[in-house]
């Protein structure tokens, strides 16, 4: 197999870096001889992750050449694939994105991808992503770029509007939907074949089949869900999300939304009635991250066997897509985020939609799924309008566009509220919003 160069930007991320390394080594038979270039601006995190990668490499017969740097321009030349997951003080800034609008009376349930929180999240991250994209355009313009950075839809819209790269957004939300359906139906998630379409974190299950028999699973899902009532569907012993909002939306609009109540609820003014206003559990997330970092340091120092890492798979689709392109597999992917191009005909062609796709030697290609039911399409079009204004605000430092994005957002309910939130959050995040004139 010809040598392939895969660059991971944000490789020092405890979740993204660890999971992607596990996936790469799991696919080592397909990627033998490849260069894996790890990039992160945090030297300590970079050194730890690079040491873990070298241990995995040694344990598997050195299938890869491992490189590590804090300078992405050093890593990018010759890259065929660039996988990105970056953020600016993710949890610290996200907490402010949630708390400040709540204090002003905005009932946003999460504050990550929608509502005022989603606006400021994208305004911090989009300039970073576009800087990375400009370097890719200069140094490896033919590379396939796979992005995990949130807010996914807004990031992808900025990248496809302002660059010529093949830029694809990935998210494990469809996997969460399979897990939820599996819990309701008492089936292994891998036996559930879902066709879903819409927007990232606001996608809708159009069809659900048993992978082996082709049986339509929607009737049994509705019946068993009614029997279970409004209990929680537990994804794992550590994490659960409620299904109250999702069940209500399916009963009202006819289709199950994905990926979970808290994410779906970011785009709806009434979601708080079912989801509450507790927001994200930052303490639990930080504790989990620190625990994993402790183990990574032990793995890096050769104080613990790496067998567990070699067996682990993240469930993300970046590495399978890389293999699919290299081996021209024509494989089917359940969900990617790409420009619409008519895949959902009652949404704008320029919008970023989440649809199934096929993968071949030429890249990732969205699949036409037909129109969404009109009430669902109308909700999606509202979010697309918000995204359009948010992109202008993020790229040009346009306060009026930012205010328009807030006033268009369903969770914002007054002019004074929107203006107060805008001014306070611009000041709070000032150091991370250099595109705005002060």
N, C-alpha and C positions, 0 to 999 in steps of 0.2 A: 504494500500500500504506500502511495506517495506520502511524504512527510506533510503534516498539517499543523498549522499554528493556531492555537485557540487562546485568546486573551480574556482573562477574567478581571474586570474593573470593579473594584469594591470587594476584592477577594478577602480582605481582612474582616468582613462582616461575619459575625459568629454563626449566623444561620445560613446565609447564602454561600459563604466560602466553604464551610464544612460540608453542606449538602452537595454542592457542585463537585467538590473533590471526590466525594463518595461515588457520585454518578459517573465521573470520568474514569475512575479506577474500575468501576463495575463494567464499563464499556471498553476496557483496555484491549480486548481481543480485536475490536473493530478499529481502534485508534492507535494501534501499535506504532511506535516511532514518532508520535506527534510531539510538538513543543507545547507545553502548558505554561503560559506566561501569567503570573499573578501580579496584580497591581493594586496598591492601596496607599493612600497618602499618610496613613498612620504607621510609622516604622515598626513599632513594637508588635502591632497586630500582624503586619506583613511578615515579620521575621518568624512569629509563632506559626502562622499558617504555612509558610514556606518550609519550615522544619517538619511539620506534620506531613506535608506533601512529599518531602524527601523520604520520610520513614515509610509511607505507603509505597513509594516507588521502589525502595529497596526490598520491601516485603513481597513485591510482585515481579521481581526480576528486571526491574528498571525499564518498563515499557515506554516511559516518557522522558523527555528532557525537561526538567523543571527550571524555570527562570522566575525571578522575583525582583520587583523594582517599585519605588515610589513615584517614578516618572513614566506616565503612560506613553509619552512620545518615544521613549526608549523601547517599549514593548510592542507598539502597534505595527511597525513596518513588517510586511509579509504576512500579516494575520489574514486568515480566511474567515474566522468567526470571532466576534467580539460579544461577550456576554456581560451585561451591566446590571449592577444593583448598588446604587449609591443613595446617600441621604445626608442631610445636614442636622447633626444632633437630633436624631430621629425622635426619640421618646421625649426629650426635654422640650423640644419645640412643639411636638404634637400635643403635649399636655397643655401648653399655652393656647394652642389652636382650639382646644376643646373648652377650656375653662373661661376664657375671655368672652366668647360669644354667649356662653351659658349665663354669665353674669349680666349680659345685656338682654337676656330674655329669649335668646335663640334656642329652640329645643332641637338641637342636632344630636343624634344618638351616638356618634363616633368621632366625627371631626377629622377624618383622615383623607377621604376622597371626594366628599361632597360637602355642601354647606360652606360657611366662612372658613372652617378649618381646611377644607379641600382647596379653596382658593389660595390661601397662604402657603400651603404645602407645595402646590404646583409653582407658585411664584418663586419659592426658594430653590426648587429642584430643576426647573426648566433651564435657567441659564447654565447650570452645571452640565446638564445633558447636552445642550447645544454646543458648549465648548468642547466636550468630548467628541461630539459628532463632527465638528470642524476638523479636529485632529485626525479622525478616521477618514474623512474625505480627502485630506491631504496625504496621508501615509498608507492607507489600505482601502481605497475607495470601493473596491469590489467585495469587501467583506460583508457577510450577513451579520446584522446586528440584532441580538436577542436581548430584550429589556425586561427586567423585573421591577424597575423603580416605579414607585407610585407618586402621584395618582396616574395609573397606567394609561387611561384614555387620553388625558391631557398631555402627558409626556409624549405619547405616540403622535398626537396631532401636531404638536410643535415640531417634532423631528421630521415628520413627513411633509409639513408645510414649508419648513425652512432649510431642508437638506434634500439631497438626491439619493440618499442611502436606502438600501433595502432594510427597513427598520420594522421589527415585529415585536409586539408586546405579548408576554406570557404571564399566565396566572393560574394558580392551582384551584381556583374557584369551582371549576367543573368537577374536579375530584372531590371537593367538599359536597357538591350536589350528589354525586354518586354514593358517597358515604351516607348522606342523609337518607337517600332512597333505600339503600341497603338496610339501614337500621329499621326503617318503617316496614319493609317487605321481608325482613329476615333473610336477605340474600347477600352473598359476597359482593362488594361493590364492583369487582371486575366482571361480574356477570351482567351488569346493567349498562346498556348502551344508550346513552342520552344524545339527542340532537338538541342543541340549545343555541340561541342567538339573541343579540341585543347589544348592550354596552357592558364594559367591564364592571363587575360587581352588580350589574343590573341586567342580567341575561335571563332568558326565559326558556324553559324546557318545552320544545315544540313536539317532541316525540320521545317515547321511552320504550325500549324493547329489551327482552331477554336476549343476551348475546348469542346463545346457542339455539334457542327455539324460535326466535323472532316474535314471541308473544308480546302483544301490546300490554305494557305494565301500568298504564295510567288508571284503568278501572280498579285494579287491585290496590294500587297506591292510594287512591281516594277512599276506598272502603276501609283499608287498614288504618289510614290516618284518622278517619272519623272514630274508629274504635279506640285509638290511643288518646283521643282528646287533645288537650293543649299541653301535654307534657313535653319535656325537653327531649330532643334527639341527641344523644351523646355521641360525639365523634371519637372521643378517646377518654380514658380515665382522668386526664388532666384538663380537658377542654370540652365545653358544651356550649351550644348556642340554642336559643329558643326558636320554636317554629310557629309561634302565634301569628306573627305578621305574615310569614310566608303562606301559612294556611289560609289566612283571611284573603290575601291577594289571589290565591288560586281559586277560592270560592267565588270571588268577585269578578276576576278577569279571565278565568278559565285555564290558566297555565301556572305552573310552579316557577317561582323566581329563584335565582341563585346569585350569591352563593350562601348567604346566611342572613338572618334577620337584621343583624347590626349593620352589615355592609349594604344590603338592599335598602334599609331604612335611612341611609344617608341622603337619599334622593327624594324623600317623601315628607311632607309637612306634618303628617299625623303619626309617623312611625313611633314617636316617643310613647304613645298610648300603649303600645305593646312591648317596646324594647326598654323603656325606662330611660333615665338620664344619668346613669352611673358612669357611662363611658368605658374606655379601655382600662384593663387592669394593669397599670404600669408597674406596680410593685411586683406582681407575679412574673411579668415579662422580664423585668430587670433581674430578678432572682434566678430565673431560668437561664438567662444569658450568662450570668456570672458563673453559674454552676457548669455550663458547657465550656466557658473559657478556662475554668480550673482544670477540666479534663483535657482540653486542647494543650494547655501548658505541660501537663504530665505526658501526653502523647509526644509532644515536641521534644521533651527532655528524655525520651526513651524510658520513662518510668512506668509505662502501662502498655500492654500489647495493643496493636492496632487492628486486631481481627474484627472487632465490633464495627469499626469504620468500613472495613472492606466488605462487610455483609450489608451495611445500611444503604438504603436508596431513598432519596429525598421525595420522590413522587413528582418532581418538576419535570418539564418536558424539553428543556434546552438541550441536554446531551443526546437524547433520542432524536431530536431534530437534526443536530449536527451529524450524527451517524446516517440519518435518512438522506441528507444532502450528499454526503460523501459516497454512499452506496447506491444512490438513485433508487430508493426503495418504493417510491410512490405510496408511502404510508399515509394513513388517515389520522389526523389530529383532531381531537374533540373541540379545541378552543384555541384560537389565536386572535390577537388584536391587530387589525390591518385597516387601511382605508377602504371604505365601503365598496366603491366601484360596482354598484348595482347588486351586491350580494343580498341586501335587504332593500328592496326597491322603494319602500315608503319611508326611508330615511335618506338624508342628503348623501350624495355620492362621495363628498369629501370627508364625511365624518369617519371617526374611528369606530369600527364595530367589532364585537366579539362573535366570531363565527367558526364553524369547522373549517379545516383546511387539508390540503394534500401537500406532501413534501416530495420533491424530486431533486435531481442534480442542479436544476436552475433556481431552487429556492422554495419558498413557502407561498402557497396559493390558496386564497379564500374560496369557499364553496358557496354557491347561490342557494339560499334557503327559502326564498320567497318572502312575501310581505308578512310583517307581524300583524296580529290583530290591531285594529286602528286605535283603540284606547291605550294599548301598550305602546304602540308607536308614538302616540302623542306624548306620553310621559318621557320616552326616550328623546324626542325632539326638543323638549324643554331642556333636558340636560345637555344636549348637543349645543344649544344656544348659549347656555352658561359656559360650556367649555370654550367656545369660540371667543367669548369676551375675556375669559381667564387667560387664554393664550396671548391675546394682545397685551393684556396687563403685564404678564410675566416677561414677554420679550421686549416690550418698548417702555416699561416702567410707566404705564398709562394709568393714572389714578381714575380717570373717568371710566375707562374700560373695567377697572376693578370694581367701581361702584355699580356699573351696569351688571356685572356678574353677580354681585350680591343681591341687587334688586330683582333680578330674574330668578334667583334661587328660591324654590318653594319653601324653604325653612326660614327665610327672612320675611318678616311681616310688617316692617315699617321703615320709612325713610330715615327717621332720626336714629333708629336702631342700626341700620346699614351704615350711615355716615359715622356714627360713634365707633362702631366696630372697626371700620376701615382706618380711621385715624389712630386708634389705640394700637391696633395690631401692626400698622406700618411703623409705629414708633418702637414697639416691643421687639420686632424682628428687624429693625433698621440695619444692623450690622450684616444681615444676610440677604438684603434686598438692595444691592448697589445700583440696580438699574433705575431706581426711582431717584429723582432729583430732590435734594433736601434743602 
